[in-house]
Amino acid sequence: MARAVLSRESVIVLLGSLASCSLAITQPDDYLNASSSGDLWSFVDPLIGTEGATPGSAIAGGNSFPGSSLPNAMAKPGIDTSYLGLPNGTAVDCNAGYSPLGNVTGVSMMHVSGTGGVPTYGLISQMPLAGELDNVNLADNTTYWQNRSIAQESASVGLFTTTLLNGVKIEITSGNHSAFIRYTFPSGVSSGDGQLSNLDAGVWTAAGNLSPKSSDAHVLVDLTHVLPGYGTQAYSQKFLNGDLHVRNSNDSSSPSYYGSATYSGGWSEPQSQTIYFCSNFSVPNDSPLRPTPAYVTEATWDSIPGAGTFSWYYDAKASQAFDSASPDAGPAPQVYSYEDLVTHAGSGMGLGALFSWSRIHNNATAPAVLEAKLGISYISAAKACSSIRTELPATSSFEDVVQQVRGEWDSKVLNNVEILDDGSEYAKNATLKRMLYSALYQTGLMPTDKTGENPGWDTDDGNPYYDDHYTIWDTYRTLLPLYHLIYTRSYSRVISGLISIFSNEGFLPAGRIANWNGKVQGGSHADMVLTDAFVKSVVTPSGEVGRGELGINIDWQQAYRAEQKDANTLPIHNVDSSCFDGATKEGRGALDDYLPLHYITRNHTRSISRGVEYSQNDFAIWSIASGLNASVAEIERYRDRANWWQNQWNPLANTTLAGVGNFTGFPGARNKNGDWNFTNYDPLSCGGCGWGDDIYEAKVWETAFAAAPHDMAKAIELMGGDEAFLKRLDASFLPGLGTSVGANNDAGSALFNPGNEPSFMTPLLYNYIPKQQWRTVNQTRAVVDDFYSDKRNGYPGNIDGGALPSWLVFNLIGLYPVAAQPIYLLSAPRFSSLRLRLFSGTQQETVLNIRAKNLSEKSFYPQKVTFNGAELRRSWLRHGELARGGTLIFEMGEQPQGWDDGERPPSLSPYK
């Protein structure tokens, strides 16, 4: 799509229409509270998952985004904090912008939630400054950053509020492509007050005290602002070029600006991305602020009152303080009255703007309120301005927008799961309610709906597009299957969007962000997603026809072509500093081993995990090929390849756990001649657990259980049969036997890692052995109780774009999806009575009631399970059964019962 050319006149018209009225200043905080018990948003705490096990540190935390967002919205405005100066052992990448400790450097428009690796986004920012600017270098955020009071910081659906230590209060709400920010400035402060000081003794203090030096208010716009990388600088984000234009709106007290900025780098290593923006300010009638020219050097015949622009030598790696050691660093930039600035990538210059207000003398001590609206777009600044006009109309107050956001979350997401008040203690358990609805909320943040905002090809409601699949290898197991069940209309759009990416770029993504495929950690797991949708909605490999809940607009033949491309075409080996063999952008980079050898050698990084995951992907392709009646040769080819994971299984590998026993048979490293490679190999470890190792962030022990979810009969056989399998499963949960997979990814001390997606299904694998479902109940309850909570450290690691919250949701309702298969394993619900709206918003919408009779803290083992009145003797349900709706009843008791003596869950190989 060609980007729209924006004329100066068209922007002036747009900006003028956006600032045609002023809004009332802060109302009492009553609007923060739910209006009735039916407002499910009131049970959501967006701060869950923002902290790790170490108080104040985000290490091993959820990296949850606590700012404002609508479901799957492109705009996710929130504060950005810096890791610089934090005490040793507490600093980590601020992937969602937010960290419990750290100075605020800005409020930016774009974020992800729950991700790891080198940060992406934190783009298009504002930073409020208070008082005189004598000690501020506008090009160096360490001279103006501010700490804030955690006690005065809060987050709820549609509203984030924090107060900086210089007294400036920031409130944030949002639309789909826009943000509404309200700044309240104190009567007089020094802009240098409130910064964090890290003393030699390691003690934190607030440097400086509030002092009434000046009552001026400012907003700084810095186009070079990004979320930087803490651990890896090679592909940390960098500003490349941009343009910035300041204007008057209809009201001379309401300046505005627009422009664009282009950035490179970030986790997916994109070539570049260009964001267009538009913003206007307004001063409420009872606020004492008026624009002041005191901070702008006049350099033009005309000027915008209170507004100016500046530029400086930009070095992404150097702090540009006054006494910077960089030989190219000049003095602090001067603000001039230029209305239009542009910088090209070759200039090495940054761009910014400063907007300043002073108080009128007859009201110099009252709180001063300033409101800002920002819009963003990948298409044009005019479209960014249009989003403000349509999403944040002048007739809607700040409080109106907050309530609109909350209403949309309730109607589109939270109302799909209802806790029924049956009089039991579980219907009123506030902790479990907060955990459930907070988790549902966090599943609705990503992926991002960028329909209409794709600069590469035309997208609209008939051809939707989603970005920020960060990452599919995390989300294919539980997040996207949850979308299928309860966010079905959005899910059908996600599926069409994935196919559209293939149609326009040639490969499906394994990860994607900033409109760029990347990275690929293991297999081609978009294959799993497309097949999972197909075998549930269309037809299973055995011929069972689905209900068609995803509609008729998905091109399944193109989906099959996309999966075949993954399976058979070696992608170009893009270079990547994280691994010697590269090929991390898209596709299967180890096909040159896999296709001729039927396994992967150490000539490729992550050979063990890729060796077993490629085979899972081939099973998915076999499933969709069978349903689409592909040629017999194609069906048989992928059926055979679904067995190749066995070629990566070393029957000689063994390990001994003290006091437990010896265990033999694990996925292993292999040489080209077929010999097993035992060099630096340990079934209890993953070596460095990084991109250059045999397995990424999962021990060999864990990988054994995750090697073949499509062929658990063969996996059980290779582990020694039912009893040996049970013994190995039990050992997985024993404390003290685990090894580290990295400080940011460790959770607990067992071999099982509750925060690692390859371990997600492990507690439920007891269902594959007759009469052992009660052990699944034991382990899933223990994982939830030990590692999940409604506190800020309430997740056992990064929430990975909604993966961990979706795991929690499934385990609270008593179901678990098996990826790329139309089945759900049964655990046990944690609520006595639930109602799920399945396929909401579609013609196939129905209701599933889940009841747990006689549920209590001691009585939680299923004694009998019935579905629509028929007794179940198996510990799983088909999607086709669930899709019809009805009532699933668990009758609970205090003692384990082997009620599940019937058919085992499906497996590619027969059970022995």
Order of alpha helices (4+ residues) and beta strands (2+ residues): alpha-beta-beta-beta-beta-beta-beta-beta-beta-beta-beta-beta-beta-beta-beta-beta-beta-beta-beta-alpha-alpha-beta-alpha-beta-beta-alpha-alpha-alpha-beta-beta-alpha-alpha-alpha-alpha-alpha-beta-beta-beta-beta-alpha-alpha-alpha-alpha-alpha-beta-beta-beta-beta-beta-beta-beta-alpha-beta
